[in-house]
Amino acid sequence: MERGLGTYYLLLHITVFIFGFTGILGKQITSSDGGMDSVNLVLYRMVIAFIGLLLYMKLVKRIKFKAGKKAILGFIGIGAIIAAHWITFFYSIQVSNVSIALACISSSALFTSIIEPLLIKKKIDVSEMVLGVATVVGISIIVDAEMDKVEGIILAIISAALAGLFGVLNSIETKKHRPTEISVVEMLSGAFFTFLFLIISGWKIISLADVSSDNWGLIIVLGLVATSFAFVATVEVMKVLSPFTVALSINLEPIYAIIMALLFFPESEQMSPLFYLGAGIIIGTLIVNALIKKSRRKKLKSSENPIDS
């Protein structure tokens, strides 16, 4: 059983690394010649992810939809939240940089610790609140020297709040429905609402012909690897790990992403010494959370098997 739990933790951290790379892909696509804006990028990403998930569901797993109309409506609503999360995330990168966007996304753990008790009638976990606040302190230190990028910071924090919300909602749905079933509907729904936003707002819709061949390759990687695979994997681990643990682990995303950003964009992505202090606090919350969860599991096992303890 412990080995199975370890597998879920490994899958989670592989997924977090992939999520960290989405910022690099997003910046490359939106900043390159003939690139696209954040809204169109999300539209293409979700359409490609939907196609990939649908093919996987039908051809590989041969899964049939079993969710009822009420459940599907719930998936559709979550899909809209995910689309808004990605749009604000990529737009934050556009107006600031990968480091700022990813560092602020870490506050999703704090939002999760607030949202989860409200939605699932769970008692507020003091340790989660404290760790969430510690994460925010780490973020504050990281962005202290970047207050000239206020717009990007605000957008990233909004994106983090949306991430916390759909994370909790997905954790509820995975208890009742298959991850692929949930994800397919959410990707289609997100693509629909993003397209609707483009039409209503009068935002320019970038056609297939306007996308460069280089960007097509990056968008496909973003849609299939960094979305289809990573999204289903995240939903899958939520069946075992708590939403807060998942959200807190995703705090490693800015660490991975900022290191990669320095390699890919050394001129625009520079870390100050304060970054390492803030990153240390964020990583520290992950270690403390793991120790707390491990201690609680041991106590639970001891109470279930008093003779063996």
C-alpha positions, 0 to 999 in steps of 0.5 A: 500500500505504501508503494502504491502511495509512493507511485502517486507521489512520483506521478504527481512530481513528474506532472508538476515538472511538466506543468513547470515547462508549460510556462516556457512553452507559453512564453516561447509561443506568445513572444516568438515572431508570428506568435499568438496571444494568451487567449488564442493559445488557451483555445488551441491548447484545449482543443488539442487536449480534447482531441488527444483525450478523446482518442485515448479514451475511445481507442486506448481505454475504450471508455464509455461515458457513464456520467449523468446530465447533472455531472456533465453540467458540473464538468462544463462549469469546471472547464470554464474555470480552468480556461479562465485560470490558463488565460490569466496565467499565460497573460501574466507571463505576457505582461511580466515573466515566467518567474513572476507568474509561476511564483505567484501561482504557488498561492493556490495552496492557500486558496485551497486551504480556504476553499476546501472546508467551504465546499466539502464541509471539512474542518479547517486544518490549522497546519494547512492554513499556516503552511499556506500563509508561509507559502505566501510569505515565500512568494512575497519575498520572491516578488519583492524586487519585482513590484514594477510588474504589478499587473502580472502579479495580480493576474497570477494571483487570480489564476492561483485562486481559480486553480485552487477552486477547480482543484477542489472541485475536481477532487470531489468529482474524482470520487464519483467519476473517471478522470478521463471522463471528467477531463474530456468534458472539461477541455471541450467546455473550456475551449467552447467558453474561450471561443465564446469569449473571443467572439463577445470581446471582439478579440482577434481569432487567430486562424490555423493558417496564421500559426507558424510551423514552429509554433504548431509543434510547440502547441501540439506538445503543450496540448498533448503532453503538458495538458492531456497527459498531465491533466489526467495524471493530476486528476488521477492522483487526486483520487488518493492525495488530498487537494492541499497536498497536490496544490502544495506540491505544485509549488515546486512548479515555479522552482522547476520553471524558473530554472528552465527559464534561466536556461531558455531565456537568460536575458529576461529571467534573472533571479535575485538572491531573495529568490533563493530565500523565498524558494527555500520557504516554499520547499520547506512547506512541502517538506513540513507538509509531507512530515505532517501527513506521514505522522498522521498516517502512522497515528491512524494506522496505530489506532486501527491496529493497536496490537501492532503498535 
